[in-house]
Amino acid sequence: MTNPEARNTRPTGMRRAVVLFPGGLTLGNLFFGIFAMISASRGEFGRAVLFIVCGGVCDMLDGRVARATNSGTEFGEQLDSLVDAISFGLAPAMITYFAVLTPTEPGRDRWSWILVFFFCMCAVLRLARFNVTQAGAKKHYFLGLPSPAAGGTLATYHWFAQTELYQQTIIGDLPWHELVKYLMVGLSLLMISNVRYPAFPRTGFKDWRGILGSITVLTCFAGAILLPREFFFPAGLTYVVVGLLGTLLQSLGDRPEPLPTEEMSDLRGTAASDALTVVDGNRRRKRRRSRDDNPVIPSSPSSEPFRSLQEPRE
């Protein structure tokens, strides 16, 4: 026969473990971000990028686990944002600085560290805005480029630069030492912009959107497993371009079409008649106010008999 007290304490312990599990994933993301910066300072750039990818996996899972177990809290949301600022703001910028922007000659590119500050600043601002506007709510899009996407795209450039696709094609002939600087600035500005980026696609096989989302998820999963070095950086750039094109097309579609000349004349006639109606209404209100200010005092009916008595009879 089991002890009733022990039976009652089991759900509490299980619930505590469920609540702590998303937080453990968030702290795992922090661990990988810190280790990525340490590896980059040692010159182990490939391992540093791998740690950023592992941190992205933890960041992708912690929120979903919290929602699936109904254990999400405001503390967890704030902790997740603070960790993202380090793992996807500071760490990718430091990897890029050590791998690409560090000056090889004394006195050259001494101000490249300002790009690190600018990227981290925009990541922190983007996360702060997210906590105020979109945190905790179900969302179909992100306002501004998400910091994991920006940091992952910037960090995985080093992986892509070591592939044959980069070194044996025309892509490798481009001046990437300078282009990376513009890439950092562009990603930074997109994080604090109002460009809408799609959230995680809806999966399923009931409609074409669910089918397309399932194909997208399976393609990304296969690319990340089979060809991680060739996949992540082009996929990140594609996501950046998709958000820009989607916002541009939406802004063009929301513009009102110019009205024909006949409709414009009708609108002008309607506006003129509405103006006359407003003027007439103002005049009526002024008349009512003047009547209220100078009321006509009626004669009292009780004074009629006395007036008749005072009048002389003929």
Stockholm file with secondary structure:
# STOCKHOLM 1.0

chainA/1-314         MTNPEARNTRPTGMRRAVVLFPGGLTLGNLFFGIFAMISASRGEFGRAVLFIVCGGVCDMLDGRVARATNSGTEFGEQLDSLVDAISFGLAPAMITYFAVLTPTEPGRDRWSWILVFFFCMCAVLRLARFNVTQAGAKKHYFLGLPSPAAGGTLATYHWFAQTELYQQTIIGDLPWHELVKYLMVGLSLLMISNVRYPAFPRTGFKDWRGILGSITVLTCFAGAILLPREFFFPAGLTYVVVGLLGTLLQSLGDRPEPLPTEEMSDLRGTAASDALTVVDGNRRRKRRRSRDDNPVIPSSPSSEPFRSLQEPRE
#=GR chainA/1-314 SS CCCHHHHHHHHHHHHHHHHHHHHHHHHHHHHHHHHHHHHHHTTCHHHHHHHHHHHHHHHHHHHHHHHHTTCCCHHHHHHHHHHHHIIIIIHHHHHHIIIIISCSSTTSSTTTHHHHHHHHHHHHHHHHHHHHHTTTSCCSEEESCCHHHHHHHHHTHHHHHTSHHHHTSGGGGSCHHHHHHHHHHHHHHHHTSCCEEECSCCCCSSSHHHHHHHHHHHHHHHHHHHCHHHHHHHHHHHHHHHHHHHHHHHHHHTSCCCCCHHHHHHHHHHHHHHHHHHHHHHHHHHHHHHHHHSCCCCCCGGGHHHHHHHSCCC
#=GC SS_cons         CCCHHHHHHHHHHHHHHHHHHHHHHHHHHHHHHHHHHHHHHTTCHHHHHHHHHHHHHHHHHHHHHHHHTTCCCHHHHHHHHHHHHIIIIIHHHHHHIIIIISCSSTTSSTTTHHHHHHHHHHHHHHHHHHHHHTTTSCCSEEESCCHHHHHHHHHTHHHHHTSHHHHTSGGGGSCHHHHHHHHHHHHHHHHTSCCEEECSCCCCSSSHHHHHHHHHHHHHHHHHHHCHHHHHHHHHHHHHHHHHHHHHHHHHHTSCCCCCHHHHHHHHHHHHHHHHHHHHHHHHHHHHHHHHHSCCCCCCGGGHHHHHHHSCCC
//
